Amino acid sequence: MDWKEILRRRIATPNNGPNKKKSEQELKDEEMDLFTKYYSEWKGGRKNTNEFYKTIPRFYYRLPAEDEVLLQKLREESRAVFLQRKSRELLDNEELQNLWFLLDKHQTPPMIGEEAMINYENFLTVGEKAGPKCKQFFTAKVFAKLLHTDSYGRISIMQFFNYVMRKVWLHQTRIGLSLYDVAGQGYLRESDLENYILELIPTLPQLDGLEKSFYSFYVCTAVRKFFFFLDPLRTGKIKIQDILACSFLDDLLELRDEELSKESQETNWFSAPSALRVYGQYLNLDKDHNGMLSKEELSRYGTATMTNVFLDRVFQECLTYDGEMDYKTYLDFVLALENRKEPAALQYIFKLLDIENKGYLNVFSLNYFFRVVSENSMMSSEVEFDCILPDKHSAAAGVNVGMSSLLR
């Protein structure tokens, strides 16, 4: 056949053969079809080989993105309904009072002094009469926990009732904190905890004397203690479980007691006198009244005995703004120096002393700071560090002191 005829026929024939050039979208669709086909075959084969895949429940649910407004609203509403349901499951004041009457009615003689006791049989009887909400407390495990040395095998009614009250309080507090958990992941960010404490202030009689203009500084002072001790890695969030497990919340809610002694208020970081003391010290140090502390201003802290090399390290390691320290950074500094035996405070100070960022202290690091101290106090600069640190913390003879050694 003449080549001219072949070319003429080729041009006249529509381009629908196997060599047709496909568009980019067509290629993507074909690729997706093939992927779906082979994945379905593979997935079906896996199901046939392992029957457990049919029974394992789904354990991961993707969080809605910021632009998925409807899903976010649905998540918020579902969490609110869940927390309300959990709140209704808790004992209210009337039910607690009824529980106390039942326990008192079924006490088992003889009494130990003025303390009423109850045996296991009566314990179960009260559990049946108290209602379904109390069922979780009337178990053999709870009874065994509270059973001590009573020769009749009884437990104290007061101890058991206090146990129930504590459990109810913990659940109430957990629900209350969860309402401020915007992310719904079981932790509170700094802003979440600030909102919680700010709304808690009117319920604390011991803070009635605070002026509203001081609320923001009080909230900042209170929140810093939580984050300094419970967020050592500085992630900006704290687990709600950690908040409940520590004693800080107890100290804060202790301010509900209208008859709290003056001594207790002075030792409570969250009390009004304590917050005013810390903030007053900050204002007194701020000689130029710019709301920030320079190195020279901080040097007057306490008895004004901090050395220049130590202050240099403070301003090198801590967050500053144009070489000056703000109130939050100052609070971390105060918490570290006032609680030097606590792990978080030791970690803070260790970071300052570790001038080479090696993760341990050696003779050079200790001499760097102690040389200035010895010069200021007219002491000999030749100091055996075995006299300063315990044997297990010794930095002499080339033995390095790590953070883990200090925490032992």
C-alpha positions in Angstrom: 0.0 0.0 0.0 1.2 3.4 -0.9 2.5 5.4 2.1 0.3 8.3 1.1 -2.8 6.2 1.4 -1.7 4.9 4.9 -1.1 8.5 6.1 -4.5 9.6 4.7 -6.3 6.7 6.5 -4.5 7.4 9.7 -5.6 11.0 9.7 -9.1 10.1 8.9 -9.4 7.5 11.7 -10.4 8.9 15.2 -7.7 8.7 17.8 -9.4 6.2 20.1 -6.8 3.4 20.0 -4.6 2.1 22.8 -1.9 4.7 22.0 -4.2 7.7 22.7 -2.6 10.2 25.0 -4.6 10.4 28.2 -5.2 13.5 30.2 -3.7 14.0 33.7 -7.1 13.6 35.3 -7.8 10.4 33.4 -4.5 9.0 34.6 -5.3 9.8 38.2 -8.7 8.2 38.0 -7.3 5.1 36.5 -4.6 5.0 39.1 -7.2 5.3 41.9 -9.3 2.6 40.3 -6.4 0.2 40.2 -5.4 1.1 43.8 -9.0 0.5 45.0 -9.2 -2.8 43.2 -5.9 -4.2 44.5 -6.4 -2.8 48.1 -9.8 -4.3 48.3 -8.4 -7.7 47.2 -5.6 -7.4 49.7 -7.9 -6.3 52.5 -10.3 -9.1 51.8 -7.4 -11.6 51.8 -6.2 -10.3 55.2 -9.7 -10.6 56.7 -9.9 -14.2 55.6 -6.6 -15.1 57.2 -7.3 -13.4 60.6 -10.8 -13.4 62.0 -9.8 -11.1 64.9 -10.1 -8.2 62.5 -13.8 -8.6 62.6 -14.0 -8.2 66.4 -11.3 -5.6 67.2 -13.1 -2.3 67.9 -12.0 1.0 66.4 -9.7 2.8 68.8 -8.7 5.9 66.9 -10.9 8.8 65.9 -9.5 11.7 64.0 -10.0 15.1 65.6 -11.9 17.5 63.4 -9.8 20.1 61.6 -10.2 23.8 62.2 -12.2 24.3 59.1 -14.6 21.5 59.9 -16.9 23.7 62.0 -19.9 21.3 62.0 -17.7 18.4 63.3 -16.2 20.6 66.0 -19.6 21.7 67.2 -20.8 18.1 67.2 -17.7 17.1 69.3 -18.3 20.0 71.8 -22.0 19.1 72.2 -21.3 15.4 72.7 -18.6 16.1 75.3 -21.0 18.5 77.2 -23.8 15.8 77.2 -21.3 13.2 78.4 -20.1 15.4 81.2 -23.6 16.2 82.2 -24.5 12.5 82.3 -21.4 11.8 84.5 -22.4 14.7 86.8 -25.9 13.2 87.3 -24.3 9.9 88.3 -22.6 11.6 91.3 -24.2 11.7 94.8 -25.8 15.0 95.7 -26.0 16.5 99.2 -29.3 14.9 100.0 -28.1 11.5 98.9 -25.0 11.9 101.0 -27.0 12.9 104.0 -29.2 9.8 103.5 -26.2 7.6 103.2 -24.9 8.9 106.6 -28.2 8.2 108.3 -28.2 4.6 106.9 -24.6 4.0 108.1 -25.4 5.4 111.5 -28.5 3.3 111.8 -26.6 0.1 111.0 -23.5 0.6 113.1 -22.2 -2.5 114.8 -21.5 -2.4 118.5 -19.3 -2.0 120.6 -18.0 1.5 119.7 -14.3 2.3 119.9 -14.3 5.4 122.1 -16.7 7.7 120.2 -16.1 6.2 116.8 -18.9 4.2 115.3 -18.0 0.9 113.5 -19.8 -1.3 111.0 -19.2 -5.0 110.0 -19.3 -6.4 106.5 -22.8 -7.8 106.8 -24.3 -4.5 107.8 -22.0 -2.8 105.2 -23.7 -4.8 102.4 -27.1 -4.1 103.9 -26.5 -0.4 103.7 -25.3 -0.8 100.2 -28.6 -2.4 99.1 -30.7 0.3 100.7 -28.5 3.3 99.6 -29.5 3.1 96.0 -27.7 2.4 92.6 -25.5 5.4 92.8 -23.8 4.1 95.9 -23.2 0.6 94.6 -19.7 1.3 93.4 -18.6 2.1 97.0 -20.0 -1.0 98.7 -17.6 -3.6 97.5 -15.4 -6.1 99.3 -12.3 -4.3 97.9 -13.3 -1.0 99.5 -14.1 -2.7 102.8 -10.7 -4.4 102.8 -8.9 -1.1 102.1 -10.5 0.5 105.2 -10.1 -2.6 107.4 -7.2 -2.2 109.9 -6.8 -3.8 113.3 -10.3 -4.1 114.6 -10.7 -7.4 116.4 -14.3 -7.7 115.3 -13.5 -7.2 111.6 -15.2 -3.9 111.3 -14.4 -0.6 109.7 -14.9 3.0 110.9 -18.1 4.6 109.6 -16.5 8.0 109.6 -13.5 6.8 107.5 -15.8 5.1 105.0 -18.0 8.2 104.7 -14.9 10.4 104.2 -13.7 8.0 101.5 -17.0 8.4 99.7 -16.9 12.2 100.1 -13.4 12.3 98.7 -14.3 10.1 95.7 -17.3 12.3 95.0 -15.2 15.5 95.3 -12.6 14.1 92.9 -15.2 13.2 90.3 -16.9 16.6 90.6 -13.5 18.4 90.3 -12.5 16.2 87.3 -15.8 17.1 85.6 -15.4 20.8 86.4 -11.8 20.8 85.0 -12.9 18.9 81.9 -15.4 21.7 81.1 -12.4 23.9 80.4 -10.6 21.3 78.3 -11.2 22.9 75.0 -9.2 20.3 73.0 -11.0 17.4 74.8 -7.7 15.5 75.2 -7.5 15.3 79.0 -5.2 18.2 79.6 -5.4 22.0 80.2 -3.5 24.7 78.5 -2.3 27.7 80.4 -5.2 29.8 79.1 -7.7 27.0 80.1 -6.4 26.9 83.7 -6.4 30.7 83.9 -10.1 30.7 83.0 -10.8 28.0 85.6 -9.1 29.9 88.4 -10.6 33.2 87.4 -14.1 31.9 87.6 -13.2 30.1 90.8 -12.2 33.3 92.7 -15.7 34.5 93.6 -16.3 31.1 95.3 -13.3 31.5 97.6 -14.2 33.6 100.7 -10.5 34.1 101.6 -10.1 36.1 98.4 -13.0 38.4 98.9 -10.6 41.2 99.9 -8.8 41.2 96.5 -9.5 44.1 94.2 -10.7 43.1 90.7 -7.8 45.0 89.2 -5.5 42.5 90.9 -7.3 39.4 89.6 -5.1 39.0 86.5 -1.9 39.1 88.6 -3.4 36.7 91.1 -4.4 34.3 88.3 -0.9 34.5 86.8 0.7 33.8 90.3 -1.6 30.8 90.9 -1.2 29.3 87.4 2.6 29.5 87.4 2.8 27.1 90.4 0.8 24.5 88.5 2.9 24.8 85.4 6.3 25.1 87.1 5.9 21.8 89.0 3.6 19.8 86.7 5.0 20.8 83.3 8.7 20.3 83.6 9.2 19.9 79.9 7.5 23.2 79.2 4.9 21.8 76.8 2.4 24.4 77.7 -0.2 21.9 78.9 -0.9 19.8 82.0 -2.8 16.5 82.4 -6.0 16.9 84.4 -5.0 13.6 86.2 -1.8 15.3 87.4 -3.7 18.3 88.7 -6.0 16.0 90.7 -3.1 13.9 92.0 -1.1 16.8 93.4 -1.9 18.8 96.5 -2.1 22.2 94.8 -5.8 22.0 94.1 -6.4 21.1 97.8 -4.4 24.2 98.8 -6.4 26.4 96.4 -9.8 25.1 97.5 -8.7 25.4 101.2 -9.4 29.1 100.7 -13.1 28.2 100.9 -12.7 27.9 104.7 -13.8 31.2 106.1 -12.0 30.5 109.4 -8.6 29.6 107.9 -5.9 30.6 110.3 -3.4 33.3 109.6 -0.5 30.8 109.8 -2.1 28.6 107.1 -2.6 31.6 104.8 1.0 32.6 105.1 2.2 29.1 104.1 -0.4 28.8 101.3 1.0 30.0 97.9 -2.6 30.6 96.7 -3.7 32.8 99.6 -4.2 36.5 99.2 -1.4 37.5 101.6 1.0 35.2 99.8 0.1 36.5 96.3 0.3 40.1 97.5 3.7 39.4 99.1 5.2 38.0 95.9 3.8 40.7 93.7 4.8 43.4 96.2 8.4 42.1 96.1 8.3 42.3 92.3 7.1 45.9 92.4 9.8 46.9 95.0 12.5 45.4 92.8 11.3 47.3 89.8 13.0 50.6 90.5 12.4 52.1 87.1 8.7 51.1 87.1 8.7 49.7 83.6 7.1 46.4 84.6 10.2 44.4 84.0 13.3 43.5 86.1 16.8 44.1 84.9 19.8 42.1 86.1 20.7 44.9 88.5 17.2 45.1 89.9 17.0 41.3 90.4 20.3 41.4 92.3 18.5 43.0 95.2 16.2 40.0 95.6 16.1 38.5 99.1 19.2 39.4 101.1 21.0 40.7 97.9 23.7 38.1 98.1 23.4 36.6 94.7 26.7 36.8 92.7 27.0 38.3 89.3 28.0 35.0 87.6 24.8 33.4 89.0 22.7 36.3 87.8 24.3 36.1 84.4 23.3 32.5 84.1 19.7 33.3 85.2 19.4 35.8 82.3 21.1 33.5 79.9 18.8 30.6 80.5 15.5 32.2 81.3 13.1 33.9 78.9 13.8 37.6 78.8 12.6 40.6 76.7 15.4 42.9 75.7 17.5 41.6 78.6 14.8 42.1 81.2 12.6 39.6 83.1 8.8 39.7 83.2 6.5 38.7 86.0 6.0 35.1 84.8 9.7 34.5 84.6 10.2 36.1 88.0 7.6 33.7 89.4 9.5 30.7 88.1 12.6 32.1 89.7 10.9 32.6 93.1 9.3 29.1 93.0 12.7 27.5 92.3 14.4 29.3 95.2 11.6 28.8 97.7 11.3 25.1 96.9 14.8 24.0 96.4 14.2 20.4 97.6 11.6 19.8 94.9 12.6 18.0 91.6 11.3 20.8 89.4 13.3 23.4 91.4 16.5 21.2 91.4 16.1 20.9 87.6 15.8 24.7 87.3 18.9 25.4 89.4 20.8 22.5 87.8 20.3 24.1 84.4 21.8 27.4 85.7 24.8 25.6 87.1 25.5 23.5 84.0 27.3 26.3 82.2 28.6 23.9 79.5 25.2 22.3 78.8 26.7 18.9 79.2 23.9 17.5 81.4 26.2 17.1 84.4 28.3 19.2 86.8 32.0 18.8 87.1 34.7 20.5 89.2 35.1 23.3 86.6 31.4 24.2 86.8 31.4 24.3 90.6 34.6 26.2 90.8 33.2 28.8 88.3 30.5 29.7 90.8 32.3 29.1 94.1 35.3 31.2 93.2 33.2 34.3 93.3 31.6 33.2 96.6 35.0 32.6 98.2 36.3 36.0 97.0 33.3 37.8 98.4 33.4 36.0 101.8 37.2 36.1 102.1 37.3 32.2 102.1 40.0 30.1 100.7 39.4 29.3 97.0 40.9 25.8 97.6 37.8 23.9 98.6 37.2 20.2 98.7 33.8 19.7 97.1 33.4 16.4 99.0 32.8 18.7 102.0 30.0 20.4 100.1 28.2 17.6 98.4 27.3 14.2 99.9 29.4 11.2 98.8 26.9 10.1 96.1 27.0 13.7 94.7 30.7 14.1 94.7 32.2 16.1 91.8 35.8 15.7 93.0 38.4 13.6 91.3 36.7 13.9 87.9 33.4 12.4 89.1 30.6 14.2 87.3 27.2 14.9 89.0 24.2 14.4 86.9 20.6 15.5 87.5 19.5 12.0 88.4 22.1 11.9 91.2 20.6 15.0 92.8 17.1 13.5 92.7 18.1 10.3 94.6 
